[in-house]
Amino acid sequence: MDRNLILVRKWSCCGRRIKVLGVHDLLHAFCVNEAQKENLLHVVRENGSDFPQRCFRWLSIQSSNFDVSTLSYSSRSCRSIFCFPECTSLNLEQFKLLRVFFFISWEMYHNIVDLVHLRYLPPRLEGENIIELFKAWNLHTLHTSADDMINYLEFPQLQYFSCDSITGHPPKFVHQNLQSLSWLKPKHCTKKFFRRVPNVKKIRICGELKKCNDCIKNLVSLQQLERLYICANIRSYKSPNMIEINSQIVLLKSLRRLQLRRNCFEWNGINVLCKLPRLEVLKVSRACVGKEWELPEDDKFCQLIVLQIGGTDLKDWKATGDHFPKLEHLSLFWCEKLKEIPSGFAEISRLKSIQLRGCLPSVVASAQEIKEEQFDYLNNIVDVDVVVAEQHGYSLVVSESESYEA
């Protein structure tokens, strides 16, 4: 980065991890040329290209007009294929050692066959037919819309698994490698299931409001869990039934990131989250109801770096800088009734940015006051990013960094 060899396109919300990066066109061209010289990469371009009579590891297909039969000589050595146009004639059966298959045309799923060494497949569209991958024992990453997860969770090397509509049963053995599970239903969140995936670090759960809250007690067995996303499918947010967050969530001692969406917890009830010793990122999107959030003096989010609040009817927020001593990034999206940001936030020495979307002018004014006061303290200059929504319209263009629904 210091040499501008890597260009950062997008940071994580906490600003400590690169999510998207790129390189300059000239550097990219240099890397491609060197990879071709070292017999690592071959590129099939639109203007035509003859395959060299030698083996290579990586194949980048950028044209659909080429003779597939020319691949036969190099198919034994090829480990990765990146297919950018639609290429339905590509037969993968000859690529016995293929590890990575990336493509952008969803029609390519019909050409996938069982490849023992395959490790990665890109995400697929909803509604696609199930892929029969009974021999792909080395898969590390799999995104699917299949209705039965039991066959895939039997893969011993699987680390990242996402399924749009999971049914079926837990794996028959203890899966030591699995690190990420997405879109679980509350009925899957049993003690029996979690005992068989003890090393999971990231879980996404989506389901009924009360059942999502009840399944928290079974998550306690996952002592390595670092990231948790819980989304409740409430029918109406205008007149929700307020519930109390399951207090056993504080037993997740390794939890670093927590995202709650449409959960209808009481604002003062989530103060219990301050007892999570490693919590760094907290995002609540239509997750809390009530007009007031008051933090008692002893309730401190000691490790929190990012606080994101979206879609709430909160009016009065009573807090001081002592409640969030390490906060760096504050985001408020569509908090249309909030009067102001607590003035005590000006005392947070680490505060770097405040993002506001669809908030009242009084909130914008309080953010500017915090910025000016921070400047007087000679602390970090707070970056205040404001977009005011049209009345009842929300027809503004939103930057990549702010999508609180994601």
C-alpha positions, 0 to 999 in steps of 0.5 A: 500500500505504501508503494501504491502497488495495491489500491484500496477500494473499500475498507471494512466498517471498522477501517482495519481490514481491506474488503476490496482492493485493486491494482493499477492497469500498468501493474496488472499488465505487468503481472499478466506478462510475467505470469505468462513468461513463467508459464503460470497463466494463459489468457484467451482473448477476443482477438484469438489466441493459440494455446501453447503446447505446454502446461500452465496452471491458470487459465483466463477465458475472455472469449467464447470463440475458441476451439475447446479441443485445444485445451486437452493438452494442458488440462492435466496441469490446469488448477484454476479457470476464470471464465468471464464470457458465457462458454457453455461448450466448456467441458470440465471432465478433462480438468481432473485437478481443477481447484478453482472455477470462477465464472459470471454466467449462471448457465455454467452451473449446468456444466459442473461435474464431480471434481475431487480437488475442487475447492471453490465455486462462486455464488449462484442465483436463487431458484437454480437446481441443486448441484450434485457434487457428491465427490467434491470432498475438498470444497472449501467454499460453497454458496447454494440455493439447495433445499438439503444441506446434509450432503454438503455438510458431510464434506470434511474440508468445507469452511464457508457454507451459505444456503438460501433455504436450509433444511435437513439434519446436522452432519453425522460427525464433528465438523472441525473445519467449518468456520462460517454458516449463513442463513440458518433457521432457528429450528437448526440452532439446536445444541446437537447441531452446534456440538458438531460444528464447534469451531464456527466463527460466523453465523447468520440466523433468520426466522421468527422473532421469538424463536430467533431470540430463544436460539441464543441459549444454544449458541453459547456452546460456540465459544469461538464464535466471533460474528453473529447476525440475527434477522427476525421476519416480523410482519409489521414494524409499525406496531411491534410486540417488544421483547427482551433480548436473551441475556445469555448472549453475554456468554459469547465471550469471543463475539466481536461483531453483532448485527441485529435486524428487525428484532424489536428489542427494547432500547434499554434492554440491549444495554446488557451487550456491554458485558460482551468483553470483545465486542467491537462492532454493533449494528442495529437495523430496525432492531430496537423499539422505543423512544428513549435509550438511556445508558446507566453510568456503569454500562460501558462498551469498552471495546466498541469501535463501530456503532451503527443504528438504522431505521428507528423511532428513537427520540432521546439518546442519553449517553456520555463519552465514557460509555463508548471510550474507544468508539471510532465510527458512528453511523445513523441511518434513517433515525428520523425522530432522533433529536441529537447526538449526545454532546458527550461524544465530543469527549471520545478522543478516538472518534474519527467519523460520523455518517448521517443519512436521513436524519433531522437537521438538529442531528446534523448540527450536533455532529458539527458541534462535536467536530468543532469541539474535537478540533478544539481538543486537538484530537483527530479531526472527525469526518462528518458525512451527511446526506439529507433524505427528501421528505418521505422520499429516500430517493437519494444516491447512497455511497457504498459504505453506508448500506445498513440493510446489507 
